[in-house]
Amino acid sequence: MLTVKKVLGGAILAMGLSGYAAAHGHCGETALHEDMENLKTELKSLSFDLRGKDAAAASERVDVIISLLKDSREETPFKFTKEGLTGEALATEMAEYQSLMDETIEVFVSVDKAIEANDMGEAGSLLREVGNLRKKGHSAFKASC
């Protein structure tokens, strides 16, 4: 037989877990999150293409990455919504976010030029710079869900 304590404990546990899932699920349902997941996949493939010295595939992959970055640039990070930013505060944060995205796009343009010059070593070095920009962006603009 179920006691009141067990029923109450189960209800509290279920509400707590569903609240966590809802918060995490909501954060993951943004267009920006989807773009970032696609970027992660494309970056892994780009790294593989560079190691295999497949310049044609790597160049095509960079084009896809730049397109994803341009789309992401126009999205509002969930963190800004979560923090309730509006007006000037939102405009300032969006400008900083877009500036970082522009800088990342510029690095990928340089990656593409290195690939065209068949300089896979330089392309790889530039990808390390992208890694630093990713860390900078995530620490500044990614919400913890």
PAZAGU-75591 format. One record per residue: x, y, z of N, C-alpha, C, O, CB in turn. Coordinates in steps of 0.2 Angstrom, whole numbers, always signed. Each point is the difference from the previous one (the first is absolute). Glycine has a CB too. Example, Ala and Ser with C-alpha at 12.3 -4.5 7.8 and 13.67 -1.06 7.14 Angstrom:
- n_px | n_py | n_pz | ca_px | ca_py | ca_pz | c_px | c_py | c_pz | o_px | o_py | o_pz | cb_px | cb_py | cb_pz
- +66 | -28 | +39 | -4 | +6 | +0 | +4 | +6 | +0 | +5 | -1 | +3 | -14 | -5 | +3
- +7 | +11 | -10 | +4 | +6 | +1 | -4 | +5 | +3 | +3 | +6 | +1 | +3 | -9 | -11
//
This chain:
- n_px | n_py | n_pz | ca_px | ca_py | ca_pz | c_px | c_py | c_pz | o_px | o_py | o_pz | cb_px | cb_py | cb_pz
- +4 | -6 | +0 | -4 | +6 | +0 | +4 | +6 | +0 | +6 | +0 | +3 | -15 | -6 | +3
- +7 | +11 | -10 | +4 | +6 | +0 | -1 | +5 | +6 | -6 | +1 | +1 | +6 | -2 | -14
- +5 | +3 | +16 | -1 | +5 | +5 | +0 | +7 | -3 | +2 | +1 | -5 | +3 | -9 | +14
- -8 | +13 | -5 | +0 | +7 | -2 | +7 | +2 | -1 | +1 | +4 | -5 | -11 | -2 | +12
- +15 | -4 | -3 | +7 | +2 | -1 | +3 | -2 | -7 | +3 | +4 | -3 | -2 | -5 | +16
- -3 | -5 | -15 | +3 | -3 | -6 | -3 | +4 | -6 | +3 | +1 | -5 | -2 | -13 | +11
- -8 | +13 | -5 | -3 | +3 | -6 | +2 | +7 | +0 | +2 | +3 | -6 | -12 | -10 | +7
- +11 | +11 | +4 | +2 | +7 | +0 | +8 | +0 | -2 | +1 | +4 | -4 | -9 | -1 | +13
- +12 | -8 | -7 | +7 | +0 | -2 | +0 | -1 | -8 | +4 | +3 | -3 | +0 | -7 | +15
- -8 | -1 | -14 | +0 | -1 | -7 | -2 | +6 | -4 | +3 | +1 | -6 | -5 | -13 | +8
- -3 | +15 | +0 | -3 | +6 | -3 | +6 | +6 | -1 | +1 | +3 | -5 | -13 | -6 | +9
- +15 | +4 | +2 | +5 | +5 | +0 | +6 | -2 | -4 | +3 | +4 | -4 | -6 | -1 | +16
- +5 | -9 | -12 | +5 | -2 | -5 | -1 | +1 | -7 | +4 | +2 | -4 | -1 | -11 | +13
- -9 | +7 | -11 | -3 | +0 | -7 | +0 | +7 | -2 | +2 | +2 | -5 | -9 | -12 | +6
- +5 | +15 | +4 | -1 | +7 | -2 | +7 | +3 | -1 | +1 | +4 | -5 | -12 | -3 | +11
- +16 | -3 | -2 | +7 | +2 | +0 | +3 | -2 | -7 | +3 | +4 | -3 | -2 | -4 | +16
- -2 | -6 | -14 | +3 | -3 | -7 | -3 | +3 | -6 | +4 | +2 | -5 | -1 | -12 | +11
- -10 | +11 | -6 | -3 | +3 | -5 | +2 | +7 | -1 | +1 | +3 | -6 | -10 | -11 | +7
- +10 | +12 | +4 | +2 | +7 | +0 | +7 | +0 | -3 | +2 | +5 | -4 | -9 | -2 | +14
- +12 | -7 | -8 | +7 | +0 | -3 | -1 | -2 | -7 | +4 | +3 | -4 | +1 | -6 | +15
- -9 | -2 | -13 | +0 | -2 | -7 | -3 | +6 | -4 | +2 | +1 | -6 | -3 | -13 | +9
- -4 | +15 | -1 | -3 | +6 | -3 | +5 | +6 | -1 | +0 | +2 | -6 | -11 | -5 | +10
- +15 | +4 | +1 | +5 | +6 | -1 | +5 | -2 | -5 | +2 | +4 | -4 | -4 | -1 | +16
- +4 | -9 | -12 | +6 | -3 | -4 | -3 | +0 | -7 | +3 | +2 | -5 | +3 | -9 | +14
- -12 | +4 | -10 | -3 | -1 | -6 | -2 | +7 | -4 | +1 | +0 | -6 | -6 | -11 | +10
- +3 | +16 | +0 | -1 | +6 | -3 | +6 | +3 | -3 | +0 | +3 | -5 | -10 | -1 | +13
- +15 | -2 | -4 | +7 | +3 | -2 | +2 | -4 | -7 | +3 | +4 | -4 | +0 | -1 | +16
- -4 | -9 | -12 | +2 | -4 | -6 | -4 | +1 | -6 | +1 | -3 | -5 | +4 | -5 | +13
- -11 | +11 | -7 | -5 | +1 | -6 | +1 | +6 | -4 | -4 | +1 | -4 | -4 | -8 | +11
- +13 | +11 | -6 | +1 | +6 | -4 | +4 | -2 | -7 | +3 | -5 | -1 | -3 | +12 | +12
- -2 | -2 | -16 | +4 | -1 | -6 | +7 | +1 | +1 | +4 | -3 | -4 | -14 | +8 | -2
- +12 | -1 | +10 | +8 | +1 | +1 | +3 | -6 | +3 | +5 | -2 | -2 | -7 | +14 | +4
- -2 | -16 | +3 | +3 | -6 | +2 | +1 | -5 | -6 | +5 | -4 | +0 | -11 | +6 | +12
- +1 | -2 | -16 | +0 | -5 | -6 | +6 | +2 | -4 | +3 | -5 | -2 | -16 | +3 | +2
- +14 | +8 | -2 | +5 | +2 | -4 | +7 | -2 | +4 | +5 | -2 | -4 | -12 | +12 | -1
- +8 | -9 | +11 | +6 | -2 | +4 | +1 | -7 | -1 | +6 | -2 | +0 | -8 | +12 | +8
- -3 | -14 | -7 | +1 | -7 | -1 | +2 | -2 | -7 | +4 | -5 | +0 | -13 | +3 | +9
- +6 | +5 | -14 | +2 | -1 | -7 | +8 | +2 | -1 | +3 | -3 | -3 | -15 | +4 | -1
- +13 | +5 | +7 | +7 | +2 | +0 | +5 | -5 | +3 | +5 | -1 | -3 | -9 | +13 | +3
- +2 | -15 | +6 | +5 | -5 | +3 | +1 | -6 | -5 | +6 | -2 | +0 | -11 | +6 | +12
- +0 | -6 | -15 | +0 | -6 | -4 | +5 | +2 | -6 | +4 | -4 | -2 | -15 | +0 | +5
- +10 | +10 | -6 | +3 | +2 | -6 | +8 | +2 | +2 | +4 | -2 | -4 | -14 | +7 | -1
- +11 | -3 | +11 | +7 | +1 | +2 | +4 | -6 | +1 | +6 | -1 | -2 | -10 | +11 | +7
- +1 | -15 | -3 | +3 | -7 | +1 | +1 | -3 | -7 | +6 | -2 | -1 | -12 | +0 | +12
- +2 | +3 | -16 | +1 | -2 | -6 | +5 | +4 | -4 | +4 | -3 | -4 | -16 | -1 | +4
- +12 | +10 | +1 | +6 | +4 | -3 | +7 | -2 | +3 | +4 | +0 | -4 | -13 | +10 | +3
- +9 | -11 | +7 | +6 | -3 | +3 | +3 | -6 | -3 | +5 | -1 | -2 | -8 | +6 | +13
- -2 | -10 | -12 | +1 | -6 | -4 | +3 | +1 | -7 | +4 | -3 | -2 | -13 | -2 | +9
- +5 | +10 | -11 | +2 | +2 | -7 | +7 | +3 | +0 | +4 | -2 | -4 | -16 | +4 | +2
- +14 | +2 | +7 | +6 | +3 | +0 | +6 | -5 | +1 | +5 | +0 | -3 | -10 | +11 | +7
- +3 | -16 | +1 | +5 | -5 | +1 | +1 | -4 | -6 | +6 | -3 | -1 | -9 | +3 | +13
- -2 | -2 | -16 | +0 | -4 | -6 | +3 | +4 | -6 | +0 | -3 | -5 | -9 | -4 | +10
- +10 | +14 | -4 | +2 | +4 | -5 | -5 | +0 | -6 | +2 | +1 | -6 | +10 | -3 | +9
- -18 | +2 | -1 | -5 | +0 | -5 | -3 | +7 | -1 | -5 | +2 | +3 | +2 | -14 | -1
- +7 | +16 | -6 | -1 | +7 | -1 | -7 | +2 | -2 | -4 | +5 | +2 | +16 | -3 | -4
- -15 | -6 | -3 | -6 | +1 | -3 | -6 | +0 | +5 | -4 | +4 | +1 | +8 | -8 | -12
- -4 | -2 | +15 | -5 | -1 | +5 | +1 | +5 | +6 | -5 | +2 | +2 | +5 | -14 | -5
- +6 | +14 | +5 | +1 | +5 | +5 | -3 | +6 | -2 | -3 | +4 | +4 | +14 | -10 | +0
- -9 | +8 | -10 | -3 | +7 | -3 | -7 | +0 | +0 | -3 | +5 | +2 | +13 | -4 | -9
- -14 | -6 | +5 | -7 | +0 | +0 | -3 | +0 | +7 | -5 | +3 | +2 | +6 | -10 | -12
- +3 | +4 | +15 | -2 | -1 | +7 | +0 | +7 | +3 | -4 | +2 | +4 | +8 | -14 | -3
- +2 | +16 | -3 | +1 | +7 | +3 | -6 | +4 | -3 | -3 | +5 | +4 | +15 | -6 | -4
- -14 | +0 | -6 | -6 | +4 | -2 | -6 | -1 | +4 | -4 | +5 | +1 | +9 | -6 | -13
- -6 | -5 | +14 | -6 | -2 | +4 | +1 | +3 | +7 | -5 | +3 | +2 | +3 | -14 | -9
- +8 | +11 | +9 | +1 | +3 | +7 | -1 | +7 | +0 | -4 | +3 | +5 | +12 | -12 | -3
- -6 | +13 | -7 | -1 | +7 | -1 | -7 | +2 | +0 | -3 | +4 | +3 | +14 | -3 | -9
- -15 | -5 | +2 | -7 | +1 | -1 | -4 | -1 | +7 | -4 | +4 | +2 | +5 | -8 | -14
- +1 | -1 | +16 | -3 | -2 | +7 | +2 | +6 | +4 | -4 | +2 | +4 | +5 | -14 | -6
- +5 | +15 | +2 | +2 | +5 | +4 | -4 | +7 | -1 | -2 | +3 | +4 | +14 | -8 | -4
- -13 | +6 | -7 | -4 | +6 | -2 | -7 | -1 | +3 | -3 | +5 | +2 | +10 | -4 | -13
- -10 | -7 | +10 | -7 | -1 | +3 | +0 | +1 | +8 | -4 | +3 | +2 | +2 | -11 | -12
- +7 | +5 | +13 | +1 | +1 | +7 | +1 | +7 | +2 | -3 | +2 | +6 | +8 | -13 | -5
- -2 | +15 | -5 | +1 | +7 | +2 | -6 | +4 | +1 | -1 | +4 | +4 | +12 | -5 | -11
- -16 | -1 | +3 | -7 | +3 | +0 | -4 | -2 | +6 | -6 | +3 | +1 | +7 | -2 | -13
- +1 | -7 | +15 | -4 | -2 | +6 | +1 | +3 | +6 | +6 | +3 | +1 | -6 | -14 | -6
- -4 | +11 | +10 | +1 | +3 | +7 | +1 | -6 | +4 | -4 | -4 | +1 | -3 | +14 | -3
- +13 | -9 | +5 | +2 | -6 | +5 | -5 | +0 | +6 | -3 | +5 | +2 | +15 | -3 | -5
- -14 | -8 | +5 | -5 | -2 | +5 | +2 | +4 | +6 | -5 | +2 | +4 | +2 | -13 | -9
- +9 | +11 | +7 | +2 | +4 | +6 | -3 | +7 | +0 | -1 | +2 | +6 | +12 | -9 | -6
- -11 | +10 | -5 | -3 | +7 | +0 | -7 | +0 | +2 | -3 | +4 | +3 | +11 | +0 | -12
- -12 | -9 | +6 | -7 | -1 | +2 | -1 | -2 | +7 | -4 | +3 | +4 | +2 | -6 | -16
- +6 | -2 | +14 | +0 | -2 | +7 | +2 | +5 | +5 | -4 | +1 | +5 | +7 | -12 | -9
- +1 | +16 | +2 | +2 | +5 | +5 | -5 | +6 | -1 | +0 | +5 | +4 | +12 | -8 | -4
- -17 | +3 | -5 | -5 | +5 | +0 | +3 | +7 | -3 | -2 | +5 | +1 | -4 | -10 | +8
- +11 | +4 | -13 | +3 | +6 | -3 | -4 | +3 | -5 | -3 | -3 | -4 | +14 | -1 | +5
- -12 | +11 | -1 | -4 | +4 | -4 | +4 | +7 | -2 | +5 | +1 | +4 | -16 | -7 | +0
- +8 | +9 | -9 | +3 | +7 | -1 | +7 | +0 | -1 | +3 | -4 | -4 | -12 | +8 | +11
- +12 | +1 | -4 | +8 | +2 | -1 | +4 | -6 | +2 | +5 | -2 | -3 | -8 | +14 | +5
- +1 | -16 | +4 | +4 | -5 | +2 | +0 | -6 | -5 | +5 | -3 | -1 | -8 | +6 | +13
- -3 | -4 | -15 | +0 | -5 | -5 | +4 | +2 | -6 | +3 | -4 | -3 | -14 | +0 | +7
- +10 | +10 | -6 | +4 | +2 | -6 | +7 | +0 | +1 | +4 | -2 | -5 | -13 | +10 | +2
- +12 | -7 | +9 | +7 | +0 | +1 | +2 | -7 | +0 | +5 | -1 | -3 | -6 | +11 | +10
- -2 | -15 | -4 | +2 | -7 | +0 | -1 | -3 | -7 | +5 | -4 | -1 | -9 | +3 | +13
- -1 | +3 | -15 | +0 | -2 | -7 | +5 | +2 | -5 | +3 | -4 | -4 | -15 | +4 | +6
- +14 | +6 | -1 | +6 | +3 | -4 | +6 | -4 | +2 | +4 | -1 | -4 | -9 | +13 | +4
- +6 | -13 | +6 | +6 | -4 | +2 | +0 | -7 | -2 | +5 | -3 | -3 | -4 | +10 | +13
- -7 | -10 | -10 | -1 | -7 | -3 | +2 | +0 | -7 | +3 | -4 | -3 | -12 | +1 | +12
- +6 | +8 | -13 | +0 | +0 | -7 | +8 | +1 | -2 | +2 | -2 | -5 | -14 | +6 | +4
- +15 | +0 | +5 | +7 | +2 | -1 | +4 | -6 | +0 | +5 | -2 | -4 | -6 | +13 | +8
- +0 | -15 | +1 | +4 | -7 | +1 | -2 | -4 | -6 | +5 | -4 | -2 | -5 | +5 | +15
- -6 | -2 | -15 | -2 | -4 | -6 | +3 | +3 | -6 | +3 | -5 | -4 | -14 | +2 | +10
- +12 | +9 | -7 | +3 | +3 | -6 | +8 | -2 | +0 | +2 | -2 | -5 | -11 | +12 | +5
- +12 | -10 | +6 | +7 | -1 | +1 | +1 | -8 | -2 | +5 | -2 | -3 | -4 | +11 | +12
- -6 | -13 | -7 | +1 | -7 | -1 | -1 | -1 | -8 | +3 | -5 | -3 | -8 | +2 | +15
- +0 | +6 | -15 | -1 | -1 | -7 | +6 | +2 | -4 | +3 | -3 | -4 | -15 | +6 | +6
- +16 | +3 | +0 | +6 | +2 | -3 | +5 | -5 | +1 | +4 | -1 | -5 | -7 | +13 | +8
- +4 | -16 | +2 | +5 | -5 | +1 | -2 | -6 | -5 | +5 | -2 | -3 | -3 | +5 | +16
- -8 | -4 | -13 | -2 | -6 | -5 | +1 | +2 | -7 | +2 | -4 | -5 | -10 | +0 | +13
- +8 | +11 | -10 | +2 | +2 | -7 | +7 | -1 | -1 | +2 | -2 | -5 | -11 | +11 | +5
- +13 | -8 | +6 | +7 | -1 | -1 | +2 | -7 | +0 | +4 | -2 | -4 | -2 | +12 | +11
- -6 | -14 | -4 | +1 | -8 | +0 | -1 | -2 | -8 | +3 | -4 | -2 | -7 | +2 | +14
- -2 | +5 | -15 | -1 | -2 | -7 | +6 | +2 | -4 | +1 | -4 | -5 | -14 | +5 | +7
- +15 | +5 | -1 | +6 | +2 | -4 | +6 | -4 | +1 | +4 | -2 | -5 | -8 | +13 | +6
- +5 | -14 | +5 | +6 | -4 | +1 | -1 | -7 | -3 | +4 | -3 | -3 | -2 | +9 | +14
- -8 | -8 | -11 | -2 | -6 | -4 | +1 | +0 | -7 | +3 | -4 | -4 | -11 | +2 | +13
- +6 | +8 | -12 | +1 | +1 | -7 | +7 | +0 | -2 | +2 | -2 | -6 | -13 | +9 | +6
- +15 | -4 | +5 | +7 | +0 | -2 | +4 | -7 | +2 | +6 | -1 | +0 | -6 | +14 | +3
- -5 | -18 | -1 | +3 | -6 | +2 | +4 | +0 | +6 | +5 | -4 | +0 | -6 | +0 | -12
- +0 | +8 | +16 | +4 | +1 | +6 | -4 | -3 | +6 | -3 | +4 | +4 | +9 | +6 | -8
- -7 | -16 | +5 | -4 | -3 | +5 | +3 | +1 | +7 | -4 | +0 | +5 | +1 | -9 | -13
- +9 | +10 | +8 | +3 | +2 | +7 | -2 | +6 | +3 | -2 | +1 | +5 | +12 | -7 | -8
- -10 | +11 | -2 | -3 | +7 | +2 | -7 | +0 | +2 | -3 | +3 | +4 | +11 | +2 | -12
- -12 | -9 | +4 | -7 | -1 | +1 | -1 | -3 | +7 | -5 | +2 | +3 | +2 | -4 | -16
- +7 | -3 | +15 | -1 | -3 | +6 | +2 | +5 | +6 | -3 | +0 | +5 | +6 | -11 | -10
- +2 | +15 | +4 | +2 | +5 | +5 | -6 | +5 | +1 | -2 | +2 | +5 | +14 | -3 | -9
- -15 | +3 | -2 | -6 | +4 | +1 | -6 | -3 | +3 | -3 | +4 | +4 | +7 | +2 | -14
- -5 | -12 | +10 | -5 | -4 | +3 | +1 | +1 | +8 | -5 | +0 | +4 | +3 | -8 | -14
- +9 | +8 | +12 | +1 | +0 | +7 | -2 | +7 | +2 | -3 | +1 | +6 | +13 | -9 | -6
- -10 | +13 | -4 | -2 | +7 | +2 | -8 | +0 | +0 | -3 | +3 | +5 | +13 | +2 | -11
- -13 | -9 | +2 | -7 | -1 | +0 | -2 | -3 | +7 | -5 | +2 | +3 | +4 | -3 | -15
- +5 | -4 | +14 | -1 | -3 | +7 | +0 | +5 | +6 | -4 | +0 | +4 | +9 | -10 | -9
- -1 | +15 | +4 | +1 | +5 | +5 | -6 | +5 | +0 | -3 | +2 | +5 | +15 | -3 | -6
- -14 | +2 | -5 | -6 | +5 | -1 | -6 | -4 | +3 | -5 | +3 | +3 | +10 | +3 | -13
- -6 | -12 | +8 | -6 | -4 | +3 | +0 | +0 | +7 | -5 | +1 | +3 | +6 | -9 | -13
- +5 | +7 | +14 | +0 | +0 | +7 | -2 | +7 | +2 | -4 | +1 | +5 | +13 | -9 | -4
- -7 | +14 | -4 | -1 | +6 | +2 | -8 | +2 | -1 | -3 | +2 | +5 | +15 | +1 | -8
- -15 | -6 | -2 | -7 | +1 | -2 | -4 | -4 | +5 | -5 | +3 | +3 | +8 | -1 | -15
- -1 | -8 | +14 | -4 | -4 | +4 | +0 | +3 | +7 | -5 | +0 | +4 | +7 | -10 | -11
- +4 | +12 | +9 | +0 | +3 | +7 | -4 | +7 | +1 | -3 | +1 | +5 | +14 | -7 | -4
- -11 | +9 | -7 | -4 | +7 | +1 | -7 | -1 | -2 | -4 | +4 | +3 | +14 | +2 | -6
- -12 | -10 | -2 | -7 | +0 | -2 | -4 | -6 | +0 | -6 | +0 | -1 | +10 | +7 | -7
- -1 | -13 | +11 | -4 | -6 | +0 | -3 | +0 | +7 | +3 | +0 | +5 | +4 | -6 | -13
- -14 | +4 | +8 | -4 | +0 | +6 | +2 | -7 | +3 | +1 | -5 | -3 | -10 | +13 | -1
- +9 | -9 | +11 | +1 | -6 | +3 | -8 | -2 | +2 | -3 | +3 | +3 | +15 | -1 | +2
- -13 | -8 | -8 | -7 | -2 | +0 | -1 | -6 | +5 | -5 | -3 | +1 | +3 | +7 | -13
//
